[in-house]
Amino acid sequence: MSKAVIYLRSATGNGQQTRRQEQFCREYLDERDLTDAETVTDSGRPQPGLTRLLDAAAQTGATEVVVADLFRLGSTPTGGMHNFDTLQAAGLTIHVAAGPPQRPGAR
């Protein structure tokens, strides 16, 4: 079994949103037979949380990162890709548990 760090982030600190992300990520872990090494929760911009994420992966020997959707890695496409590249450069494989979020009312 591979070890994974779950990364949860809400730009506004919305606890309900964070709990939903965690639910998606934990279901994903179970479906893929990944071991939960640690969970890192962040609010606002992702930079401080990414540092904690990289530290947690190094300390636990995790090789995988699970996020609910790619928007958790950055609020702009450029920022998200930079953070995605940073995680990959650290040797981490990124898993997306739920795909892109839908807008309220979207089907």
C-alpha positions in Angstrom: 0.0 0.0 0.0 1.2 3.5 -0.9 1.0 6.3 1.7 -0.9 9.4 0.9 -1.3 12.8 2.4 -4.8 14.4 2.1 -4.7 18.1 1.3 -7.8 20.1 2.1 -8.1 23.8 1.4 -10.9 26.3 1.6 -10.2 29.8 0.4 -12.7 31.2 2.9 -12.2 28.7 5.8 -15.6 27.1 5.2 -15.7 24.1 7.5 -18.6 22.4 5.6 -16.6 22.6 2.4 -13.5 21.2 4.0 -15.5 18.3 5.5 -17.0 17.5 2.1 -13.5 17.5 0.5 -12.3 15.2 3.3 -15.2 12.8 2.6 -14.3 12.7 -1.1 -10.6 12.1 -0.4 -11.2 9.4 2.2 -13.6 7.5 -0.1 -10.9 7.8 -2.8 -8.2 6.4 -0.5 -10.5 3.4 0.4 -11.3 2.8 -3.3 -7.6 2.9 -4.3 -6.2 1.0 -1.3 -4.1 3.9 -0.2 -3.0 4.5 3.4 -3.8 7.8 5.0 -0.4 9.1 6.2 -1.6 12.5 7.3 -4.2 15.2 6.6 -3.1 18.8 6.0 -5.9 21.4 6.2 -5.4 25.0 4.9 -7.4 28.1 4.4 -6.8 31.1 2.2 -3.9 30.9 -0.2 -2.2 27.4 -0.5 1.4 28.4 0.0 1.7 27.8 3.8 -0.3 24.6 3.5 1.9 23.3 0.7 5.0 23.7 2.8 3.3 21.6 5.6 2.1 19.1 2.9 5.7 18.7 1.6 7.0 18.3 5.2 4.3 15.8 6.1 5.1 13.7 3.0 8.8 13.7 3.8 8.2 12.8 7.4 5.8 10.0 6.7 7.3 8.6 3.6 4.2 9.4 1.6 4.5 9.3 -2.2 0.9 10.3 -3.0 -1.2 13.4 -2.5 -5.0 13.4 -2.7 -7.0 16.5 -3.3 -10.8 16.8 -3.8 -10.2 18.8 -7.0 -7.4 20.7 -8.7 -8.7 24.1 -7.5 -7.4 23.1 -4.0 -3.8 23.6 -5.4 -4.4 27.2 -6.4 -7.1 29.7 -7.1 -5.6 30.7 -10.5 -4.5 28.4 -13.3 -1.0 29.7 -13.1 -0.7 29.3 -9.4 -2.3 25.9 -9.5 0.1 24.7 -12.1 3.1 26.1 -10.2 2.0 24.2 -7.1 1.2 21.1 -9.1 4.8 21.2 -10.6 6.3 21.8 -7.1 4.6 18.6 -5.8 5.6 16.6 -8.8 9.2 17.9 -8.5 9.2 16.6 -4.9 8.3 13.1 -6.2 4.7 13.2 -5.2 1.9 11.7 -7.4 -1.2 13.9 -7.3 -4.7 12.2 -7.2 -7.9 14.1 -7.8 -10.8 12.5 -5.8 -13.9 14.3 -7.0 -13.0 16.2 -10.2 -13.9 19.8 -10.8 -16.5 21.3 -8.6 -19.9 22.2 -10.1 -21.5 25.5 -9.7 -24.6 25.6 -7.6 -27.6 24.6 -9.8 -25.4 22.9 -12.5 -26.4 19.4 -13.6 
